[in-house]
Amino acid sequence: MSSSSSHEIVLTSSPDGPIIAYDASSGALLAHFTGTQTPRQGLTLVGNSTLIAASHISSATGSGSIHLYNWWSSTVFHHLPLPEPVAPLIASLDGFYLFAGGLSGNIHVLSLPSASGNVLKAFPAHHSPVSCLKISDDGSLLISGGDDGTVVVIPISQLIGASSSTDENASNFILHRFVAHADSVTAITCGIGLCNSTIIISCSLDCTCKFWNLLLGTHLRTVEFPCTVFGVALDPTESEFYVAGSEGFIYKGTMKVESKQLVSQGLQLVKWAQKHGGAIMSLVMMNEGQNLISAAEDGSVWVWEAVTGQVIMTLQNEMGSISHMVVATGRGARMDSSGSNESTGNWSLGLSGTGRELSLQVKQTQEMEDMLTVVAKDRSKAIDMLESAIEMYERLLELILKEAKKGTSNGGE
């Protein structure tokens, strides 16, 4: 694989097993993060990759929550309970907010750090479960897809500033609502497009990818596939797109089309020859667009050369299924063959002395953990004070009632 000035770590999640971290340059397994059963789209990175967040659905109770991990420990360091099971997760670019898509169609907004895990608000975005979430490249828009086939675009500033009530008119905060697909929306990506007009690409169980002009709120193009589509990725130049097929193939398409006839005839698509043993669940561009990485339902994770469409590396596999995949990138960090870390940037990403754990922005993450602890203590103290105040008012009320009864008794004599 071509060298890059950035060091990249691949994270895969599973509904059955741990989150696994791989070294993207060597394919070596680096770490396990245990204790989470993650549904599809339920894995994301928070705060410039300082934390890992994963949706968790309890197999015993069916309740939903979010697990937070730091990079140097394999166990959950914070548990955020939610009022319903959630699947897709995405964090704001500044790392201050986490968005989770619920079975009810609500998007739950959480503020980080949050010791109690209380949801700031629940926004009714869809009429059926939220299936995927995406943040625009400039960080200003939250884009959601639902099982109802719709794609909803919401300005994050309005979503954060809205009332916490779910009864508030949702249409007041929605920039666009596209009736996009005949079946569930499986993935969304976006790019700048022509004239700085954001282009949204949505894909679906209805075997199509659709292209939307965000500025005009219009449908631009539909590309049909011979199978269900679970993922889509754009190259950095936004000249080509890549689609994950349910039959295990990757399809490569051209963003610029010369005629509608070519699109309808499928002549703008190239199907790569090599095939996964199961449906491809996730696609991510990496190494500055030189490589594409795919993760399939059967647990296979392959690194491809984007130009040739050839598999150049297979990552070690220790799980039976994969629900989602993300890539953490650190500028200026690299690893030598001994497993030690050399960093010339403002953060490091490397193996610990055991060779099985990672360290990443240790100081910032520790500060967040300390803040979580302080908030938890402050909340506990506030509850104690409230209980004391209630007890005092109850005693005061008893005294007032006694005096009132005494006054009534004296008046009757």
N, C-alpha and C positions, 0 to 999 in steps of 0.2 A: 504494500500500500504506500502511496506517495507520502512523503513526510510533510509535516505541517508545523507551524509555529505554535499551534495550540495542542493541548493534550486532552483527549476525549475519553469519557467513561460512558459505557452503555449500561443502562439499567432496564431490566425486564421484570414484569410482575406476572403473577399467576393466580387463578382462583383457587388453586390447590396447594401451593407451596410458597416459598420465600421470594422476596425481591432479590435479584442477583445482579451484581455489578461485574462488568468485564472491562478489561483494558482494550480499547478499540484498535490500538496499534499492533498488539501482539496476539489478541484473542484470549489471553489468560483470564481465568476466573479470579476476581479480586476479593469479593466479600459476599456474604449472605445477610439479609435483613429479615428477621423472622417475626412471626406473630400476626401476619396480615393475610387475609384472603381477599384478593383484589379483583373486582369485576372489570369488564372492558372499559378502557379510557380512564381508569381510576388511579393513575400514577402521574405525578407532576413534580417539578422542581420549584423551590420557593426562594426568593431573595437572592438572585444571582447564584443560584445553585447551592446556597448555604444549608438548605434543609431539603429533605425528601418528604413528600406528603402522599399518602395512599388511602384510598377508600377501603373500608373494611365492612363486610357484612357478616355478622355472627352466625355461624352454622347452628348454634344452639337456640338462639332467640329470634334470629332474623332482623335484629336491630342494626341500625346504621351508625357509623362513626368514621372519623378520619384519624389516621395514625401519623405522627410526625417522627422522623428519624434524623439524627445527626450522622456525620460520616464516620465517626470513630467508634460507634457502638452498633452491634447487630440487633439490639432490642429497641422497642418503642420507647421513646423518652417522653412523649406526651400523647394523650388520648382525648380527642375532641368529640363528644357525643352529639348526635344530630336527631331531630324529631322524626326522621324517616330514613330508610336506606337510600344511599346515593351511589352513583357510579362515576360519571365524568368529573374530573377536577381540573382546574387551571388557576394559576396565581397571577395577580397583577405584576407588571414588570418591576415595580418598586418593592415587591414582596410584602406589602402592608395588608393586602386582602387576598382571601382565598375564596373561590367560587365553586360550588358543588351542585351538580344537577340531580334532582330528586325524582323518585318514582311518580310523584304527584304532578310533575310538570313544573314545579317551583325550582328556581335557582336560589340557593341559600348563600348568603354573603357572610363571611367570617372575617373578623379583624385579627391580625397577628401583630405582636404576640397576644394570645388569649389564654389565660389560665383556666377559665371555666369552660371554654368551648361554646359559650352561648352564641347563637346565631344572631347577627345584627339585624337581619331582615330576610324574609323569604319572598321572592318576586315571582308572580305567576306568569311564566313565559310561554308555556305550552299546555295543551289540553291532554297530553299523555306524557310518559316518562321522557326526561331530558336524556338524549343519547350521546351528545358530544358538545364540547366547549372549545373556543379558540379566542385568543386575544390578538387584536390587530397589531401590526408591526410597530406602530407608534404608541401602543399601549392605551389608546383612548377608547377603544370599542371592545365590548364583549359580544361574541357571535356564538349563538347556540343553535343546535339542531335537535329535533325531537322525533319520537316515534310516530308522531302525527304527520311527518313529512315536511314540516315547516322549518324555515331558517329565520331566526330573529336576531336583529342587530340593535344593541342597546349602548348608549354612551355610558361609560363607567362612572363618570362624574355625577350623572343624574341618578344612576342606580345607587351609588353610595349615599347621596344626599336625600334619597327618597325616604318617606315615612316607613317605619318598620311594619306597618299594617299590610297584610296580603290583600285586603279588600280595596286598596287604593286602585284607581283605574290604571291598568297596566299600559294602555295605549298612550298615555301621556308621556311615557318614558321610552317607548320603542321608536327607534329611527326608521327601521324597515321591518316588515314581516313578509317574507317570500313564501308563498304556497309552492314549495319547490319540487317535492317528489311524491310519488304514489305510495311510497313505503318509508320505513325508518331512515333517517339521515345517519350515516355511519361515521363520517369524518368531514372536517372542514379545514381548508387552508386558505391563505390570502396572500396577495402581493400588491405591489404599487400599481402596476399596469401603465397604460399610456396616459400622458398628461397628468400624472400624479393622482389618477383616479383608482382607488383601491378595487382590485378584482377579488371576488370571493369564488372559490371552487367548493362545491358541495358534492358528496357522493352518497350513494344510497343502496339499500337492499333491492331497489327497483332496477338495478343493473345500469345505472346512468351516472355520469358526472355532469353537473351543470355549472355554467359560468355566469357570474352576476356583476354588473356595474354598480358599485356602492354609491357613487356620486349621483347617478340618475335613478337608482333603484330599479334597474331594468334587467331582464334576462338577456344574455348575450348569445349563449351557445349551449347545445346539448350534445354530449358524446355518449353513444351507447356501447355496451360491452356484452360479451356472451355469457357473463356470469355476474353474481353479486360482487359489489365493490366495497372493501372494508377500510381502505386507506388511500390517501393521496398526498404527494409531496411535490414541491416546486424547486427547480434548481435556482441557485443564487441570481442568475441572469434573467430569470423568469421567461426563458425562451422555450423551455420544455417542462412537461409534468410527467409524473410517474404514478401509476395506479396499482393498488394491491388487489389481486383477484382471489375470489373464494376457492378457485380450483388450483391455486398455488403458483400461478404465473404472475409476472410483473409486465405491465404494459407501459410503453413510453409513447407520449404524444407531444405534438407541437402546439405551442401557445398561439402562434401566428398561423392562421389558415388562409389559403388563397381562394377557396370557394366553398360554399355550403355543400356542393355536390360531393367534394372530396370527404367532408366530414360524414355525410350520410352513407357513403360507401365504405367508411372505415379505413381509408387509405392514409390517414394521418397517424395511425397507430402502428406500433411495432411491438410484437410479443417476444420477450426474451426467451431463449431456448430452455434454460434450466428451470426446473420446477420443484417447489417445496412439496413435502408430503402431506400438507394440510393447507387450510385457508390462511392467507397472509393477513395478519391482524394489524400490522403497523409498518409504516415506511418512514425513514428519516434520512435527510441529506446530511452529510458530514464531510469533514476534511475540505472545507471551503468549496463544496460542490463536486469534488473529484470522486467521491464515493457515495453510494447509497447503501443503507443497511435495512434489512428486512427481518421481521420476526413472525414466525408462523405458529398456528394453533398446535402443531405437533411438537413444538419446543425447539425447532431449528432456528438459528440466527445466522444469517449470511451477510457478508460484506461484498458488495459488487463494485466493479469499475464502471462508472457512469457512462463513459464514452463507448466502451465495447460491449457492455451488458453481460460481462463474464463474472462469475463468482471467484474472488481472489482469496477469500478466507472464510472459514467456518468457525464460529465461536464455540467453546466447550459447552456442552449441554448437560445440565443436571436436573432438568424438570420435564414433566410430561406435557405441559400446556403453557401457553403464554397468552395473557390478556391484553398487555400493552407494553410499549417501549418508549423510553426517552433517552436523550443523549446530553450529558453534562460536559461543558467545554470550559477549559481554563486557559486563558491566553498566557503564553510564556512559560508554562509548566511542562516539564518533560521528565521521563523516568529512565534511569540507566538499567543495565541488565542485572544488577545486583538487587534491584527493588528499592533503592534509595531514591529520594526525590531531589531534583535540582530545579529551582524556580527563580526566574528573573522578573516575574510579574508581581502583582499585588496580592496574589493568593496562591496557595500550593495545593496540589492534588497528588497524593502519593500513597505508597504502602507504608503501613506501620511496621514496627520491629517484628511483629509476628508474621508479616506478609499476607495477612488475611483481612485487615481492616484499613480504612482510608482516613485521611485527615484533610479537612477542607474548611478554610476560613475559621480556624479554631476559635480565635478571639471573638469574632462576631457572633458565632453560634453560641459560645459560652455566655456572652452578654445577653443573648435572647433567652437562654435557659434561666439565667439569674433573674431576668425581668419576669419571666413566667412564675418563678418561685415567689418573687415579691408581690406580684398581683394576687397570687393564690392566698398568701398570708394576709394581705390587705382585705381581701374579700371575706376571709374567715373572721378577721377582727371586726369588720363592719357588721357581719351577721350577729356576732356576740354582743356588740353594742346595741343593735336593734332589739335583740331578745331582752337585754337588760332594760331598755327603755319601755318595752311593752309590759314587762313585769312591774316597773315603777308606776306606769299609768293604771294598771289593773289595781294596784294597792291604793292609789289615789282615788280611783273610782269607788272602791269599797268604802273609803273614809267619807266620801261625799254622800254616798247612799246612807251610811250610818247616821250622818248629821241630818240628812233630810228626814229620815224616819224619826229621829229624836225630836226634830222640830214639829213634825206632824203629831207626834204623841203629846208633846207639851201643849200644842194648840187645842187638842181635844179635851184637855182637863178643865 
